[in-house]
Amino acid sequence: MAGTIDPTPRRERVWTLRRRSRTPAWISLLLRIALVLLLVGIALGGHWFDREGLRDNVDGEISFIDVIYFTAITVTTVGYGDITPVTDQARLFDTFVVTPIRLFIWLIFLGSAYSFLITRVWDRWKMRMIERTLNDHVVVVGHGKSGSEAVGELVRRGTDPRGIVVVDCMASALAEAEACGANVVEGDGTRDVVLQAAHVDRAKAVVVCTGRDDTSILVVLTTRRLAPRVPISVVVKSYDNEAIARQAGAGTVINPASFAGLLLAGSTYGEHIADYVADLAACEGEVRLHQRPVLPNEVGHALHDVTPGLGLRVHRGDRSYGFWTPEAKRLEEGDILVEIVPTGQAA
């Protein structure tokens, strides 16, 4: 499923999880008003049927208007003393029926104020603060199996969860993402407004793994239009869609089935090959693939002179050169290096 932030989601620099209620807010408010009227009606009916137990200290007569007035001031705990319960039955009714009704009504009023005013104002303020500071983050569109693994690996590699925004349509997926401290956006990741809420234009990378190739490619197209320069990685299931995903704007296209096939085929040529590739891919391994710009003191040297890592490839403009090529014999300013480094030195 594609998805992400409804300008409403988290906890600890994270939006609060937004789970849309099936009941519209105005219906919920009407139900609370109806409950208050019902409780007041119970108190009013009890006072009217036992009006002989009340005394009006002004004119001595208890009319229906007097009962309405007495119920209102009793429920609101005002009480002027002009009308008072004088019989044991009236006093017991006020004690065991009206008093609980009064408490319930106040709880409903306070709960409504908290739900419809305080929490919304607080969430909006918190959301604005998050949006102001959100920059150079990673946007993960789709938090299924691949998306959750990607988020977990990012966290294990040292990425602050507050620097991750997960976009998905499923509340359960967002709850899982928020549990690890990530920001979440509930919505369809193919829509401009949703990706804008995730601020893809300010992201340092976007990972797309919606579970469907057509949806993922549409997310890539939308992202590329909103953020022309952001690096995009996408997971596709069909080999035929890999070229389409690249044409849509993805810089990295991963096919899990193809990658698994590469590992399996490689393992037939040596039992340790697949283990080493898995070691490179996981953060728990002893070594890790690392990408970085060439350092000023490395310009002019060969790729194999890079330390402390082992240089593998040079990216120069839109071309790449392996360590065995003549172009890799002399590094130039602006080159991007891919190297293998010990895990502890990857940062």
C-alpha positions in Angstrom: 0.0 0.0 0.0 1.2 3.4 -0.8 0.7 6.0 1.8 2.0 8.7 4.3 1.2 12.0 6.6 -2.1 13.4 7.2 -1.2 16.8 8.6 -2.0 15.6 12.0 1.2 12.4 12.7 3.7 11.6 16.5 5.3 11.1 19.9 8.7 12.4 20.9 9.4 14.8 18.1 7.1 12.6 16.2 3.6 13.2 15.3 0.8 11.6 17.2 -0.5 8.6 15.3 -3.5 9.6 13.4 -6.2 7.1 13.1 -9.3 8.6 11.5 -12.5 7.8 13.3 -15.3 6.2 11.3 -17.6 8.7 13.1 -17.3 12.3 11.8 -16.4 14.9 14.4 -19.8 16.7 14.1 -21.7 13.5 14.8 -19.5 12.8 17.8 -20.3 16.3 19.1 -24.0 15.8 18.5 -23.9 12.5 20.4 -22.3 14.2 23.4 -24.9 16.9 23.4 -27.7 14.3 23.2 -26.2 12.5 26.2 -26.0 15.7 28.2 -29.7 16.5 27.3 -30.7 12.9 28.3 -28.9 13.2 31.7 -30.5 16.6 32.3 -33.9 15.2 31.3 -33.5 12.4 33.9 -32.8 14.9 36.6 -35.6 17.2 35.4 -38.1 14.3 35.3 -37.1 13.1 38.8 -37.5 16.6 40.3 -40.9 17.1 38.6 -42.4 13.8 39.8 -41.1 14.5 43.3 -41.8 18.2 43.3 -43.7 17.9 46.6 -40.3 17.3 48.2 -39.1 20.7 47.1 -39.8 24.0 48.8 -39.9 27.4 47.1 -38.8 29.9 49.8 -40.1 32.8 47.6 -43.8 32.1 46.9 -44.2 28.6 48.3 -45.4 27.1 44.9 -43.4 24.7 42.7 -44.2 25.2 39.1 -42.6 23.5 36.0 -40.5 26.6 35.5 -39.3 26.3 39.1 -38.3 22.6 38.4 -36.4 23.6 35.3 -34.7 26.4 37.2 -33.9 24.1 40.2 -32.5 21.3 37.9 -30.3 23.8 36.1 -28.7 25.3 39.2 -28.3 21.9 40.8 -26.6 20.3 37.9 -24.3 23.3 37.5 -23.6 23.3 41.3 -24.6 26.9 41.6 -27.4 26.7 44.1 -29.0 29.9 45.4 -31.0 28.4 48.2 -34.3 29.8 47.0 -35.6 26.3 46.2 -34.4 23.4 48.4 -35.2 19.7 48.8 -36.9 19.2 52.1 -38.0 15.5 52.2 -35.7 12.6 52.6 -36.7 11.2 49.2 -35.8 14.5 47.4 -32.5 14.7 49.2 -31.7 11.0 48.4 -32.6 11.6 44.7 -30.2 14.6 44.6 -27.5 12.7 46.4 -27.5 9.4 44.4 -28.9 10.5 41.0 -28.3 14.2 40.4 -24.8 14.2 41.8 -23.5 11.4 39.5 -25.4 13.1 36.6 -23.6 16.4 37.5 -20.2 14.6 37.5 -20.9 12.9 34.1 -22.0 16.2 32.5 -18.8 17.9 33.7 -16.7 15.0 32.4 -18.4 15.2 29.0 -17.8 19.0 28.9 -14.2 18.6 29.8 -13.6 15.7 27.5 -15.2 17.6 24.6 -13.1 20.6 25.3 -9.9 18.4 25.4 -10.8 16.5 22.3 -12.0 19.3 20.1 -9.9 22.2 21.2 -6.8 21.4 23.4 -5.5 18.3 21.5 -6.1 19.8 18.1 -4.3 23.1 19.0 -1.5 21.1 20.6 -1.2 18.7 17.6 -1.2 21.6 15.1 1.5 23.5 17.0 3.6 20.3 17.4 3.2 19.6 13.7 4.3 23.1 12.7 7.4 22.7 14.9 8.2 19.4 13.3 7.8 20.8 9.8 10.1 23.7 10.5 12.9 21.5 11.6 12.4 18.6 9.1 15.3 18.7 6.7 17.7 16.2 5.1 15.4 13.4 6.2 14.6 10.0 4.6 11.1 9.5 3.3 10.0 5.9 3.2 6.8 5.4 1.1 5.2 2.1 2.1 5.8 0.4 5.4 5.2 -3.2 4.5 7.9 -5.9 4.8 10.5 -4.2 2.7 9.7 -0.7 4.1 9.8 -1.8 7.7 13.1 -3.6 7.1 14.5 -0.4 5.4 13.5 1.7 8.4 15.0 -0.8 10.9 18.2 -1.0 9.0 18.4 2.8 8.8 18.0 3.0 12.6 20.6 0.3 13.1 23.0 2.2 10.9 22.7 5.2 13.1 20.0 7.3 11.5 18.0 9.3 14.0 14.4 7.9 13.8 13.2 11.5 14.0 14.9 12.0 10.6 12.7 9.4 9.0 9.2 10.1 7.6 7.0 7.0 6.8 4.2 7.4 4.4 1.4 4.8 4.3 -2.3 4.4 4.1 -2.6 1.7 6.8 -3.0 2.8 10.4 -1.4 -0.4 11.6 1.7 0.2 9.5 2.0 3.8 10.8 1.6 2.5 14.4 4.6 0.2 13.8 6.6 3.0 12.3 5.8 5.4 15.1 6.8 2.7 17.6 10.4 3.1 16.5 10.2 6.9 16.7 9.7 7.8 13.1 7.4 10.6 11.8 4.4 9.3 9.9 2.1 10.7 7.2 -1.2 8.9 6.5 -2.2 9.0 2.9 -1.6 7.9 -0.7 2.0 8.3 -1.7 1.1 8.8 -5.3 -0.6 12.1 -4.5 1.2 15.5 -4.6 -0.3 16.8 -1.3 0.8 13.7 0.6 4.4 13.9 -0.6 4.4 17.6 0.0 3.3 16.9 3.6 6.3 14.6 3.9 8.5 17.4 2.5 10.2 15.3 -0.2 11.6 18.5 -1.6 13.8 18.8 1.5 14.6 15.1 1.9 18.1 13.7 1.3 16.6 10.4 0.0 13.3 8.7 -0.8 12.7 5.0 -0.5 9.7 3.6 -2.4 8.4 0.1 -1.5 4.6 0.1 -1.8 4.3 -3.6 -2.7 3.0 -3.0 -6.2 5.2 -2.1 -9.2 2.6 0.2 -10.8 2.0 2.1 -7.6 5.8 2.4 -6.8 6.5 3.7 -10.3 3.8 6.3 -10.0 5.2 7.4 -6.6 8.6 7.7 -8.3 7.2 9.9 -11.0 5.4 12.1 -8.5 8.4 12.4 -6.3 10.7 13.3 -9.2 8.4 16.1 -10.3 8.2 17.5 -6.8 11.9 17.0 -6.0 14.0 16.9 -9.2 17.3 16.2 -7.5 16.5 13.9 -4.5 17.9 10.4 -4.8 15.1 7.8 -5.2 15.4 4.1 -4.5 12.6 1.8 -5.4 11.7 -1.9 -5.0 10.1 -3.6 -8.0 9.1 -7.2 -8.3 9.1 -7.7 -12.1 12.3 -7.6 -14.1 10.4 -5.9 -17.0 9.6 -2.9 -14.7 13.2 -2.2 -13.7 13.9 -0.1 -16.8 10.6 1.7 -16.5 11.4 2.6 -12.9 14.7 4.0 -14.0 13.0 6.0 -16.7 10.6 7.3 -14.1 13.5 8.9 -12.2 14.7 6.2 -9.8 18.4 6.2 -9.3 18.5 2.8 -7.6 16.1 -0.1 -8.6 16.1 -3.2 -6.5 14.5 -6.5 -7.5 14.4 -8.8 -4.4 14.0 -11.9 -6.6 16.9 -11.0 -8.8 19.1 -10.1 -5.8 18.2 -13.5 -4.2 19.0 -15.2 -7.5 22.4 -13.5 -7.6 23.2 -14.7 -4.1 22.1 -18.2 -4.9 24.1 -18.4 -8.1 27.1 -16.9 -6.5 27.0 -19.4 -3.7 27.5 -22.2 -6.2 30.9 -20.8 -7.1 32.0 -20.7 -3.5 30.3 -21.2 -0.2 31.6 -17.9 1.3 30.6 -15.6 -1.6 26.9 -15.2 -0.5 28.0 -14.8 3.1 30.3 -12.0 2.2 27.7 -10.2 0.0 25.2 -10.5 2.9 27.9 -9.2 5.2 28.3 -6.1 3.1 24.6 -5.4 3.0 23.8 -5.7 6.7 24.9 -3.3 9.4 25.8 -6.2 11.7 28.6 -7.4 9.4 32.3 -6.8 9.8 32.5 -4.7 6.6 30.2 -2.3 4.9 29.9 -0.6 1.5 30.4 3.1 1.9 29.9 6.0 -0.5 31.6 9.4 0.0 33.1 12.3 -2.0 36.7 12.3 -2.7 38.8 14.1 -0.1 41.1 17.0 -1.1 44.3 15.1 -0.2 43.1 12.2 -2.4 42.8 14.2 -5.6 45.5 13.1 -8.0 46.0 9.7 -6.4 44.7 6.3 -7.6 41.6 4.7 -6.3 43.6 1.8 -4.8 45.5 4.3 -2.7 42.4 5.2 -0.7 42.6 4.5 3.0 41.5 3.0 5.3 38.8 1.5 3.0 39.2 -0.5 -0.1 38.2 1.5 -3.2 35.9 -0.2 -5.7 34.4 2.3 -8.0 34.6 6.0 -9.0 31.5 7.9 -10.1 32.5 10.9 -12.3 29.6 12.9 -13.7 27.1 10.3 -15.1 29.8 7.7 -15.7 31.3 5.1 -13.3 34.7 3.4 -13.4 36.0 0.3 -11.7 39.3 0.2 -9.8 40.9 -1.6 -12.8 40.1 1.1 -15.3 42.6 3.8 -16.4 40.2 6.6 -15.2 40.5 5.2 -11.6 44.2 5.7 -11.7 43.8 9.4 -11.0 41.0 10.8 -8.8 39.6 14.2 -9.6 37.8 16.8 -7.6 34.0 16.1 -7.4 34.5 12.3 -7.8 32.2 10.1 -5.7 33.9 6.9 -4.3 32.4 3.6 -3.4 34.5 1.6 -1.0 34.5 -1.2 1.5 35.3 -0.1 5.0 35.3 -1.8 8.4 31.8 -1.4 10.0 33.1 0.8 12.8 34.6 3.3 10.3 31.5 3.6 8.1 30.4 6.9 9.7 
